[in-house]
C-alpha cells in the first residue's frame, strides 16, 4: 500500500504543511500567554503576597 498523493481534493503535502503551521501558531499563542502571565505575576506578586498576609493575620 503506497502513500496517497491526494486527500479530499488536496495535496497531502499541502495538508501536512497547513497542520504544521497551525501547530506553530498555537505554540506561539501559548508562549505569549505564558510571558504575559509571568509579567503580571512578577509585577503584582508583592501586592498579592501582602494582601494574603493581611488576610491571614486577620484570621
N, C-alpha and C positions, 0 to 999 in steps of 0.2 A: 504494500500500500504506500503510495507516494504522498509527498507533501502537496496539499491542494494549492492551486495557483489563484483561485478565486474563491471568495466567500461573500455571499449575499450581494453580489454585484460589485464588490470592491476588491482591490488588490490586497492580498494577505499582508504584504509588507506595509502598505498604507495603513491598514487597521492596526497592526502592531505598533507602528510609529505614533499613531494617534493615542493609543493606550499608554504608551511610554510618556508621551507629552502630558497627558492628564495626570499621571503619577508624579511627574516632576512639579506640576502646578500645585498639587495637593501638598507635596513636601515643602514647597516654598511658603504656602499659606500657613502650614503648621509651624515652620521656623519663625515666621513673622509673629504669630500669636505667642510663641514661646518668648521671643525677645520683648514684646510688649508686656507680658506678664512679669518677666524679670525686672524690667524698668519700673513698673508700677510697684512691685513688692519692695524693690530697693529704695524707691523714693518714699513710700508710705510705711515702710516696715517699722521704723522707730515709733511713729504715731500710733500704729496699730498695737504695738507691744505696750506702749504707755496706757492705752485705753483698757486693754485686758488686765494690766496690772492694777489699775484703779478699780476695775470691777471686782477683781479677786480680793482686793483689800477691803472693799465694802461688804463682802460676804462675811 
